[in-house]
Amino acid sequence: MSAETKKPRRPGIRRGVSKKTIENVAAKMEAADKANTKDYHVTRIPVASIQLWDEQPRDIYLTIDDVIRGWIEKDDPLHTEKEHDLIGIVTLAISIKDTGMNNPPIAYSLPGQRVRLIGGQRRTMAMIYSLFHIASEQLEKGGVSFDSVINETPDLSLLESTLIPVKVFVRKPDPMMIEKIGMADNLHEGLTLKSKLNWALRITERKEADDQSIHWSELTGTIGVNRSQAFKWVKVLTERSNTWVGKAIDLVKEDKLSFSLLAEIAHAEDKQEVFERNVGKKRPPVDGPRKHSIGVKTTNLGSVKKLIFTNLDKKLHVEFDSVDWSNPTKVKKAFIHFFDLWEQDNG
Amino acid sequence: MVNPAQEEFDYPSLKVLTINNHKGGVGKTSLSKIITEYFLNKGKRVLGVDIDPQCNFSARFVEMRDDGSPPIHPEFNADDPDWDELPYPPPGYWSISELFKIGYVEPYSTQYQNLKFIPSHKTELQEFLDQVEKINREEDIVNLMRTIFLDEYYQDEIDVVVIDTPPQASSLTASAVRAATHLLIPTEMQEDSVSGMADMAQLWETENRSRIGDRLNLVGVLPTKYDKSSAAQRNTYDDLNAEGSYFSDKLITPPMRYLQTYANSSSTYANPQSLFEMHDKTPAKIEAEQFCDVIYKRVFSDER
């Protein structure tokens, strides 16, 4: 080939995975390999000495008072949300009563022999609920059945005398480590988008207060997104002070906007235009089953109906004949009623 | 002080190998099939478990129906009084979604005498995941598979469980990791796959921090779709395998190169059906026997 026709030299493709990536991953794998419970004291602590974690990643509306009482007061402004929480707590309480607490909550020490939870808030609440409101019965054919029975006069001294296993940090971890362990512990158990977003915003603010910025790897390691998703999250977090991104974030928290649209707005040159195109105008109705928000999560009402009728004895179907299955509030009530019936049948 | 309930949470002898990587397309299912066959050839009594709604691991050993559901279980008896204890009558087939929904499942017998199988279900598993989120039962779900495997049946009848997982984080994947005694991570030699292992590291660390009894052991990292002629892949492999690197004794060799051959050999109508029934000089067979032997020895290294 003559010099005149020789193609210009092109830059080469980078030769393999960068050493920095390999080093980062290796460090994380090594930490995981060496991780053990020796970082903690696993000890039994009176329930009364355990403080809940106010800023935990999972949205829990229930308070300890609600759990001790065993039911939600009718005039409680968060009645619906707390009822929803309580259903999960009762199920978990029965499981704990039946098989014990297989995965103790994680906490760190506070002065005065008290601890504050980092993970396992729902498990702790369920443990407290099981102290007062779960009754057991020996079955004739063998085995034990458990049922939720509200005790109107709970003996509060049980909170002092009952010890539960808690993993307590040997050394007080730094605040970021507390956040990460709390998040990872909760991620294991499923988290709403709102919870993840709240957590990511809080971490970003903390890092910025220390003149640092959020990195994608901190998101993949905690909220369970992959690398390409993490880049979108980072863009949203760094653009959060923009008016339109801020509005979109609020809508995502209210379950009125998807995260992918929020990311699209954050990435757009003209954020206002993309925001108004997706949010400002009324969109045509979508064919097929509609989704509504019940409490904090988006729920397919049709599938709740299916869930109820599939899991319930046919003779009880009549109790749900009058339910308006297109009304989220009615479906929510029907679900709670279903759960009561299901518990009566199945313990 | 150790929580006694946690100590009872350890298996006396059962091994549970979970094959997991949150990135898709790295060869998890092909590896699950090959490892299952290799363990069988070694005389182990194996239980295959598929929690991936794609059902490809299931289809290798159970004749799945066109709609992605398993066949009616041959020993199913609709009038069995035991069903009265379940929340609803079982549908006649048993899939992994029944294990999660009602805490009971009957493994299928297969063409291999020593292999039992719990298949996936294409539609029900996803529907179940949606329901789990609605009624806040994730915490139960995470512990459920391990609790089931503690049953005498599994302890007495099975030596090793092989679990194929879907390529995303969910309470089902967490359940497979919680159930595991050993973790195997297949990965491609490229940026996304390698950095994707950081997610697995997080899950693994959380698991080890929460275990008071037996730890979750990493069997190793198996490079897959490895192309020796690619300088980029060679360099990545060499960097991972460099002296002093954490991965140097974690990498399983030889890397998996003949993924297409493995996929073809384990398809439903393949002949022969198993890679290990191919001619002894087949390169894919030679390679698979070598890396499966490493995995086998690491899983059963503490056998008494």
Contacts between the chains, C-beta under 8 A, distances in Angstrom:
chain1	res1	chain2	res2	distance
A	13	B	232	6.5
A	14	B	232	7.3
A	15	B	231	5.7
A	15	B	232	5.4
A	15	B	235	4.7
A	16	B	189	7.1
A	16	B	231	7.4
A	16	B	232	4.3
A	16	B	233	6.7
A	16	B	234	7.4
A	16	B	235	3.6
A	16	B	236	3.8
A	16	B	239	6.8
A	17	B	189	7.0
A	17	B	190	6.5
A	17	B	191	5.0
A	17	B	194	4.8
A	17	B	195	7.8
A	17	B	232	8.0
A	17	B	236	4.4
A	17	B	239	7.1
A	18	B	191	7.2
A	19	B	239	6.0
A	21	B	191	6.3
A	21	B	194	5.9
A	21	B	195	5.2
A	22	B	194	6.5
A	22	B	236	7.5
A	22	B	239	5.3
A	22	B	240	6.1
A	22	B	245	7.4
A	22	B	247	7.7
A	24	B	195	7.6
A	24	B	198	6.8
A	25	B	194	5.9
A	25	B	195	6.2
A	25	B	197	5.1
A	25	B	198	5.2
A	25	B	201	6.9
A	26	B	245	6.2
A	26	B	246	3.9
A	26	B	247	6.0
A	27	B	246	7.6
A	28	B	197	7.9
A	28	B	198	5.0
A	28	B	201	3.8
A	28	B	202	7.0
A	28	B	205	7.6
A	29	B	197	6.7
A	29	B	201	4.7
A	29	B	204	7.7
A	29	B	218	7.7
A	29	B	246	5.8
A	29	B	247	7.5
A	29	B	250	7.4
A	30	B	246	4.7
A	31	B	201	7.1
A	31	B	205	6.0
A	32	B	201	4.5
A	32	B	202	7.4
A	32	B	204	4.1
A	32	B	205	3.6
A	32	B	208	6.4
A	33	B	204	7.7
A	33	B	208	7.8
A	33	B	218	6.5
A	33	B	246	7.9
A	35	B	204	7.9
A	35	B	205	4.5
A	35	B	208	4.2
A	35	B	209	5.0
A	36	B	208	5.8
A	36	B	209	7.1
A	36	B	211	7.9
A	36	B	215	6.8
A	37	B	209	6.4
A	37	B	210	7.7
A	37	B	211	6.8
A	37	B	212	5.4
A	39	B	209	6.7
A	40	B	209	7.4
A	42	B	1	6.6
A	42	B	2	6.0
A	42	B	3	6.4
A	42	B	212	5.9
A	43	B	1	5.8
A	44	B	1	5.8
A	84	B	136	7.6
A	85	B	136	7.4
A	87	B	135	6.5
A	87	B	136	6.8
A	88	B	135	6.7
A	88	B	136	2.9
A	88	B	137	7.0
A	91	B	135	7.3
A	91	B	136	7.3
A	91	B	137	6.0
A	91	B	140	6.8
A	92	B	136	8.0
A	92	B	139	5.8
A	92	B	140	6.8
A	95	B	139	7.8
A	95	B	140	5.3
A	99	B	5	7.2
A	99	B	143	7.8
A	99	B	147	6.8
A	100	B	3	7.6
A	100	B	4	7.9
A	100	B	5	3.3
A	101	B	3	7.1
A	101	B	5	6.5
A	102	B	5	5.8
A	102	B	6	6.2
A	102	B	9	5.5
A	102	B	143	5.4
A	103	B	6	7.9
A	103	B	139	7.8
A	103	B	142	7.7
A	103	B	143	6.9
A	103	B	210	5.6
A	104	B	3	5.8
A	104	B	6	7.4
A	104	B	210	8.0
A	106	B	209	7.8
A	106	B	210	7.9
A	122	B	136	7.8
A	122	B	139	6.7
A	123	B	139	6.7
A	165	B	1	7.6
A	165	B	3	3.9
A	165	B	5	8.0
A	165	B	6	7.5
A	167	B	209	7.7
A	167	B	210	7.5
A	181	B	206	7.8
A	181	B	209	7.6
A	184	B	202	5.9
A	184	B	203	8.0
A	184	B	205	7.7
A	184	B	206	4.6
A	185	B	206	6.5
A	185	B	210	7.7
A	187	B	169	7.3
A	188	B	138	7.8
A	188	B	142	5.9
A	188	B	171	7.6
A	188	B	174	4.9
A	188	B	203	8.0
A	188	B	206	6.4
A	189	B	138	4.3
A	189	B	139	5.0
A	189	B	142	6.5
A	189	B	171	6.9
A	189	B	174	7.9
A	190	B	132	7.2
A	190	B	133	6.0
A	190	B	138	3.8
A	190	B	170	7.7
A	190	B	171	5.3
A	217	B	195	7.8
A	217	B	198	6.4
A	220	B	195	7.7
A	220	B	196	8.0
A	220	B	198	5.8
A	220	B	199	5.5
A	220	B	202	7.9
A	221	B	198	5.8
A	221	B	199	6.9
A	221	B	201	7.6
A	221	B	202	4.5
A	222	B	202	7.0
A	224	B	169	4.2
A	224	B	199	7.1
A	226	B	22	6.4
A	226	B	23	7.1
A	226	B	192	8.0
A	226	B	196	6.6
A	226	B	199	7.2
A	227	B	192	6.2
A	227	B	195	5.7
A	227	B	196	6.9
A	228	B	192	7.9
A	297	B	133	6.7
A	297	B	134	6.7
A	299	B	134	6.1
A	300	B	130	7.1
A	303	B	127	6.8
A	303	B	130	6.4
A	303	B	131	7.3
A	304	B	134	7.1
A	307	B	131	5.7
A	307	B	134	7.9
A	310	B	88	6.4
A	311	B	87	5.7
A	311	B	88	5.5
A	339	B	135	7.7
A	342	B	87	7.0
A	345	B	87	7.6
A	346	B	87	5.4
